[in-house]
Amino acid sequence: MPMDKEPINIMLLGHKGHGKAALSAALATMAGGEAVPKGDIPRRYAGYNGRDYALLCLGDHESALRLLLAGQEQVDAVVAVVAANERVTPQTEQQLLAAHRSGIPLVGVYISKLDLDEDGEGADMIERRLRYFFDESYIPRNTPVLRGSVLADDDGYDESIGQLWQLLAAVPAPPAEEDQPFLMMVDTVTTSGPLAMQGLVLQGQAYTGDTLEALMPARIPHTFIVSGLQIDGCEEELVCSGMRATLLPDRGTHFDYIPGQMLATPKSLTLQRRVAAYIFLEQESQGIVEQGKLQLCLALNLVLGMPFAADIVQYKALGSGALCIEAELLLPVSQPLRYGSRFVVWQDGRPAGFGVCFDFAD
């Protein structure tokens, strides 16, 4: 059954038919959990060693990439699943890269269906290929690789299921909302009388007296002290994630407002113009890469900033099928970014793909 508190979300990724659903069922059954439908994402809830987990399992490759890159669901860690009688496919590598570029840790790899690999050569070849891929992609080479079968016998499940639970138990809990850096998107500025900034708090919390940083594209960020906070016109000592708040800076603060302006904990975001990005494009939108320009919107906690164009300096396609590319982008003006910042690719006024910033080219 669903847990009373927010569970740790573990995503099982890999090629269709390699055993993700069976492994998810085995993990949940061993821990006394069960499947619970929620939205379009199949999941099973389970408790292990006093912690609550949600095991996410998508069979469709493109849906998995959307989930990883669009950030529509919090994913705390991933487990890659490869069948011992198959091989590491380009789709599995694309998903691994998408998770790594998004800053989602890889707990381990589970080579499933070991009962179909009589001499073990298939599993050996898969592990060698994975180690080589890890080196190429800067994924930790010592990532654990387990081998086993999810078929239960008279003695219960294969010991590899318990070993995987031990790895999952080491996944750190996601930071509490109040521990995240403060981030507020300003949409209204009042200058008649004391300067006041209104907007939505996207994450974290702020108190009166805190120091914040105003990020202004193409300008040097500057800091100021918060002299007052308001909710619906009432004075408050604290504002936090999800609130629409009014912030009063100390006297003498200069603020050049532009759409999508951000206030943040100092040094938590950086103004950047050249970024490296991992991008997934929908099938019908793949031709826009050839135009050498993308229309992007920053996606911060599913709140989109203002659209802006980005020139593709260079790119390389990854694998086959659904188009995944790694590209170096040149933005027209500096944008507030950090590693793992997500954005939506637009075409003709609609979403055409998703991406994540994984490096700064400057």
PyMOL commands that set and color helices and strands:
alter all, ss='L'
color gray80, all
select helices_A, chain A and resi 20-30+61-70+90-101+114-116+121-137+159-169+177-179+283-291
alter helices_A, ss='H'
color red, helices_A
select strands_A, chain A and resi 8-13+34-35+43-48+51-57+77-83+106-112+145-147+183-190+196-203+205-207+211-215+222-231+234-236+238-240+244-249+262-264+270-281+293-300+303-304+308-318+323-337+342-347+350-360
alter strands_A, ss='S'
color yellow, strands_A
deselect
rebuild
show_as cartoon
